[in-house]
Amino acid sequence: MKKTSSPISKVSTEMFIQQGSWALGFLTIVLLIYIGAGIVNIIGFNIREEMSDEDFFSIAYRSTKGFMLVVGIISAYGFLSYYVRHGITRRDFFSGSALAAVYLSLAFPVATALIQWIVLLFASQDEGSTRLLQAFDNSWLLMLVSYGIQIFIFYLMGWMIGSGFYRFGWIRGLGWIAVALVLIGFMDALWQFELASIWEQWLPVTTDFSVTLPVSLAGSLAVILIALILIRLITRRVTIKM
Amino acid sequence: MNLDVQLDRVSVTYGSVEAVRDVSLRLPAGKIYGLLGRNGAGKTSLLSILASFREPSSGSVTIGGEQPFENAKIMKEVSFIYDVDYKEETDKVKAAIESVARYRPHFDTAYALELARKFNLPLDNQLKQLSKGMQSAFNVCIGLASRSPVTILDEAYLGMDAPSREIFYRELLKDQERHPRTFILSTHLVSEMDYLFEEVIIIHKGRFLLQDDYESLTSKGVSITGPATKVDEFIQGMKVLNVQQLGSTKAVMVYGELDEASQSAALKAGLEIGPISLQDLFIHLTGEEYSA
């Protein structure tokens, strides 16, 4: 008959389409802000120096984290109730939603890189972005991997906080924000230390990545596993709000 | 699949509040059940367990012999229709119907659209733009078109106007004929819906009060009308639900079947015997003045 795919793939596909459409709207806004800032700069208004130095990618990079956090929170609230109401188990929702987050975290780096590439075709490259491009030249892939992993973790943090509030209410829900802050701090330490030179100071990549990259990846994997286990524990038998 | 519903000493507690207490029920598949209870009787708590929205605090539930909670095989066969909050829901009616169709194995999209037309639902409007009654009509569309073997409608008519409710009842009976399933209808509108019920379950203050088929339940209540003294004499030892007196004439509702001997005795004494409605039975069985 018409139903052949598993509930997990149905949930993940549907969530990805829904959240992906939000992501496109979000990237459009970021792009407009970038273009707006560029125009203002050209006209000659003195905006913040770092701002005028930034390219589209780095603006998207920082703001995507907030976006993913919010989408994660919504995942815990709107989507969980919706799917259980239509006969999906909490377990299948968990897998489907995690998978949708993976898709989203893969799609974001690809989409932003693509937009960045197009922007560079049209934009008169000012000095800042040229330098940035040179700086990333030999680690484009690494940058995208780091971007994908970090926004995935931010999604998980939002999902975990949202689930904590969903199940435990406001007072005890606050505790999950504390847990998330610890995990995000840990993740930041993993990625920002070595990449601080790029993100903060726009220096060329001269740090020896091969030493710390495995540590970053292993540490990120640990954060991801901890978050997934906590989310599953919170939502395993959770009462659905009506 | 034969999905009989069985509850065995089910309790639900919220902190120190006991919403459902020791309820045991057996609902053989394929019938329309009316679940009656006053506000706060525990109807929704009980139903949310069948829908796997929560686990019982104690006791056990089986549907088709299996425990339903987190059981993918059972959960997809159980639909729980209630007053869902749509004020943030930007999906359009048609898209929302198609979305549900992906998750319900027996869903009939053509039928859902036909129902939507009957209820005058604007397919291109967002759910949050619909009026309360229209949102309820949408829920009913989903509930009927899902054709789930266990379909729970918890006050599904909220805000619907009388003509829409009439369509709802008619469609329910029609579709039940074509695709028999278990319906559990929880309601306050007893007098309006009683003709739908094959069996009636009444719960009161979280406890099971009675389960009976509609015919035998309504035949158990009778009203006895006549001269006050004769009536008083006749109802000695009977379970009195309600008394009304106008001058020397008294009308009394009693619960319990009258055997032939007492029926002829009543006639001989010049008393009038009449049926009472499910609504009257419900009111007086769960009213504060009556204690079982």
Chai-1 contact restraints between the chains, C-beta under 6 A:
chainA,res_idxA,chainB,res_idxB,connection_type,confidence,min_distance_angstrom,max_distance_angstrom,comment,restraint_id
A,K3,B,P105,contact,1.0,0.0,6.0,A-B,restraint_1
A,K10,B,R102,contact,1.0,0.0,6.0,A-B,restraint_2
A,H86,B,V100,contact,1.0,0.0,6.0,A-B,restraint_3
A,H86,B,Y103,contact,1.0,0.0,6.0,A-B,restraint_4
A,G87,B,M75,contact,1.0,0.0,6.0,A-B,restraint_5
A,G87,B,K76,contact,1.0,0.0,6.0,A-B,restraint_6
A,G87,B,Y103,contact,1.0,0.0,6.0,A-B,restraint_7
A,T89,B,E70,contact,1.0,0.0,6.0,A-B,restraint_8
A,T89,B,A72,contact,1.0,0.0,6.0,A-B,restraint_9
A,T89,B,M75,contact,1.0,0.0,6.0,A-B,restraint_10
A,T239,B,R54,contact,1.0,0.0,6.0,A-B,restraint_11
A,I240,B,F53,contact,1.0,0.0,6.0,A-B,restraint_12
